[in-house]
Amino acid sequence: MIPKCVVPVTRALHELGNYIWFGTPGGAWNNYRCRPRWSLPRKRRLRRPTRSGVPGRRRRESDRLLGCGTVFQVTPSDDSRHEWTGTVLYSFQGGGDGNGPESGLVAGTDGSLYGTTQLGGNGGTCPEGCGIVFQLQPPGAAGSPWTETILHQFTGGADGFWPDMTPIMGEHETLFGTTQNGGKGRGSVFALSPPSAGGSWTMRTMHAFLNPSRGSQPIAGLVADPRGRFYGVTVFGGAQTCPGGCGVIFSVRQ
């Protein structure tokens, strides 16, 4: 059962058939009351880049006490007058399995769900983890749990840190996305490719935002055109008439 006051702070995430999947960044269900893990509005959590390109700390220590986020499914009722039914598919524990899914999900051809968490993971230089890309595989039998597989743990180095977007899926189920920071600069565009036959997924940095005049901190996902070009936005960089820059719209070729 999904507590009514735990509301995803993302856009509608993914719809397939009779189900819609969502992610919540976190919440506490206590005596039939719950509190959002992070206060709104969302813009409060953004920080202008420092001279080193790394923004300051964005969350209070007490935020960890309010949950690490979930992936859940809502199913429509046969009667339009009744509420939809919510089911939690996976609850993040805040360690190596990820923490704070603030973005959407994309479905693979086999029914698996793919997404990111902004924090968590065991690797890297980030105090609370640099974020992960994960896969949730549906159960093989009714009543069994969904299974999480970590496809990549960001390190805060060349691969970036703080992925805060819904990945998009390209050919051969390659995942494309952005990180807010890192990538040897102030954010990156990445491609994560599945193994051809077993083994690990392969991370490739397609673009690093090294020059603030050309964009800094891409906080959203990507859209793709049929020719293999990707488009996105940054929250800072570009024209310096705004503190830290007013942001840019960019394109990257695969």
C-alpha positions in Angstrom: 0.0 0.0 0.0 1.4 3.4 -1.0 0.9 6.2 1.7 -1.2 8.9 0.1 1.1 11.7 1.2 4.2 10.2 -0.3 4.2 12.0 -3.7 6.9 11.6 -6.4 8.7 14.9 -7.0 9.2 13.9 -10.6 7.3 14.1 -13.8 5.0 11.2 -14.8 7.7 8.6 -15.3 6.7 5.7 -17.5 3.5 4.1 -18.7 3.3 0.7 -20.2 0.1 -1.3 -20.6 -2.1 -1.1 -17.5 0.7 0.0 -15.1 2.5 3.2 -14.4 5.8 3.1 -12.4 7.0 5.9 -10.3 10.0 6.7 -8.0 9.8 8.6 -4.7 12.9 10.3 -3.3 12.0 9.2 0.2 9.4 9.4 2.8 8.5 8.3 6.3 5.3 6.5 7.1 4.7 6.9 10.8 1.4 6.8 12.7 -0.4 7.3 9.4 1.5 10.5 8.7 4.4 11.0 6.4 6.9 13.7 5.7 8.7 14.4 2.4 12.4 13.5 2.6 13.4 16.9 1.1 11.5 20.1 1.3 10.2 21.8 -1.8 10.6 23.7 -3.9 13.1 21.6 -5.8 15.2 24.6 -6.8 16.3 25.1 -3.3 18.6 22.1 -3.7 20.6 23.5 -6.5 23.9 25.3 -5.8 25.9 27.5 -8.0 29.3 25.9 -8.9 32.3 27.0 -6.9 35.7 27.8 -8.5 36.4 24.1 -8.4 33.2 23.3 -10.2 31.8 21.4 -7.2 28.8 22.8 -5.4 28.4 22.7 -1.7 26.5 20.3 0.4 22.8 20.2 -0.4 21.1 18.2 2.3 20.9 18.2 6.0 22.1 15.2 8.0 18.5 14.7 9.3 17.3 14.0 5.8 18.8 10.5 6.0 16.2 9.6 8.6 13.3 10.0 6.3 13.7 7.2 3.9 15.9 6.4 0.9 13.2 6.2 -1.7 11.1 3.6 -3.5 10.0 2.4 -6.9 6.3 1.7 -7.0 3.5 0.7 -9.4 0.0 1.9 -9.6 -2.7 -0.1 -11.2 -6.1 1.3 -12.4 -9.3 0.0 -10.8 -11.9 -1.8 -12.9 -14.3 0.8 -11.6 -13.4 4.4 -12.5 -14.9 5.6 -9.2 -12.4 3.7 -7.1 -8.8 4.7 -6.4 -5.9 3.1 -8.2 -4.0 0.4 -6.3 -0.3 1.1 -5.4 2.4 -1.5 -4.8 6.0 -0.9 -3.7 8.3 -2.8 -6.0 11.6 -1.9 -4.3 12.7 0.1 -1.3 16.2 1.5 -1.4 18.3 1.0 1.7 20.6 4.0 1.2 23.9 2.1 0.8 25.4 0.3 -2.2 21.9 -0.2 -3.6 21.3 3.5 -4.1 19.7 6.5 -2.4 17.2 9.1 -3.6 15.6 8.1 -7.0 14.6 11.6 -8.1 13.9 10.7 -11.8 11.9 8.5 -13.9 12.1 5.0 -15.3 12.4 3.4 -18.7 11.3 -0.1 -19.5 13.4 -2.7 -21.5 12.1 -5.2 -23.9 12.1 -7.9 -21.3 10.0 -5.9 -18.8 13.0 -4.7 -16.7 12.9 -1.2 -15.4 15.9 1.1 -15.6 16.6 4.3 -13.6 19.1 6.3 -11.5 19.6 7.4 -7.9 21.3 10.6 -7.2 23.2 9.3 -4.2 24.3 5.9 -2.9 26.7 3.3 -4.3 29.9 2.1 -2.8 32.4 3.7 -5.1 33.8 7.2 -5.4 34.7 10.3 -3.5 31.2 11.5 -2.5 30.4 11.3 1.2 27.0 9.8 0.6 27.8 8.0 -2.6 28.0 9.4 -6.1 24.8 7.8 -7.5 24.1 4.7 -9.5 22.3 3.4 -12.6 20.1 0.4 -11.7 18.0 -2.3 -13.3 14.9 -3.8 -11.6 14.0 -7.3 -13.0 10.4 -8.5 -12.7 9.8 -11.6 -10.5 9.8 -15.0 -12.1 6.8 -16.1 -10.0 3.8 -14.3 -8.7 4.4 -12.9 -5.2 8.2 -12.9 -5.5 10.2 -9.7 -5.2 11.7 -7.6 -8.0 15.5 -7.9 -8.2 17.8 -5.0 -8.3 21.0 -5.1 -10.3 23.5 -2.2 -10.1 24.7 -1.4 -13.6 27.1 1.3 -12.7 28.3 3.1 -9.6 29.5 6.6 -10.3 32.9 7.5 -8.8 32.9 11.3 -9.0 35.8 11.2 -11.4 35.7 11.0 -15.2 32.3 9.3 -15.1 30.7 12.2 -13.1 28.5 12.2 -10.1 24.9 12.9 -9.1 22.8 11.5 -12.0 19.5 13.2 -11.6 17.5 12.4 -14.7 15.5 9.7 -16.4 17.7 7.7 -18.8 16.7 7.2 -22.4 17.2 3.9 -24.2 18.7 3.6 -27.6 19.7 0.8 -29.9 20.7 -2.5 -28.2 19.2 -1.1 -25.0 22.1 1.3 -24.4 21.2 3.9 -21.8 22.0 7.6 -22.2 21.9 10.2 -19.5 23.6 13.1 -17.7 25.4 13.8 -14.4 25.1 17.1 -12.6 28.8 17.3 -11.9 32.1 15.6 -12.5 33.2 14.1 -15.8 36.4 16.1 -15.3 34.3 19.2 -15.4 30.9 20.5 -14.4 28.7 17.7 -15.5 28.7 15.0 -18.3 26.7 13.2 -20.9 27.2 9.4 -20.7 26.3 6.2 -22.5 26.0 2.9 -20.7 26.1 -0.1 -22.9 25.1 -3.7 -22.0 27.6 -6.5 -22.4 27.4 -8.5 -25.6 27.6 -11.9 -23.7 27.7 -11.7 -19.9 30.1 -9.4 -18.0 29.7 -5.8 -16.9 28.0 -2.8 -18.6 30.4 -0.3 -20.2 30.4 3.4 -19.2 31.5 5.9 -21.8 31.6 9.7 -21.3 30.2 11.2 -24.5 30.8 14.8 -23.4 32.2 16.7 -20.4 31.3 20.3 -19.6 34.7 21.8 -19.2 34.1 25.3 -20.3 31.4 27.2 -18.2 30.6 29.4 -21.1 29.3 26.3 -23.0 27.2 25.1 -20.1 27.5 23.8 -16.5 25.5 21.3 -14.5 23.0 19.5 -16.8 20.2 18.6 -14.4 17.7 17.0 -16.8 17.7 14.1 -19.1 18.2 14.0 -22.9 16.0 13.7 -26.0 17.3 12.1 -29.2 16.6 12.6 -32.8 16.7 9.9 -35.5 20.2 10.9 -36.6 21.8 10.0 -33.3 22.1 13.5 -31.9 21.1 14.2 -28.2 19.8 17.4 -26.8 19.6 18.7 -23.2 19.8 21.8 -21.0 22.1 23.0 -18.2 21.0 25.1 -15.2 24.2 27.2 -15.2 26.8 28.4 -17.6 26.4 30.3 -20.9 25.6 34.0 -20.7 27.0 35.6 -17.6 24.2 38.1 -17.1 22.9 35.7 -14.4 25.0 34.7 -11.3 26.8 31.5 -12.4 25.4 31.8 -15.9 21.8 31.6 -17.3 22.1 28.0 -18.7 22.3 26.7 -22.2 20.6 24.3 -24.5 23.2 21.9 -26.0 23.5 19.1 -28.5 25.9 16.1 -28.5 26.5 13.6 -31.3 26.7 10.0 -30.4 
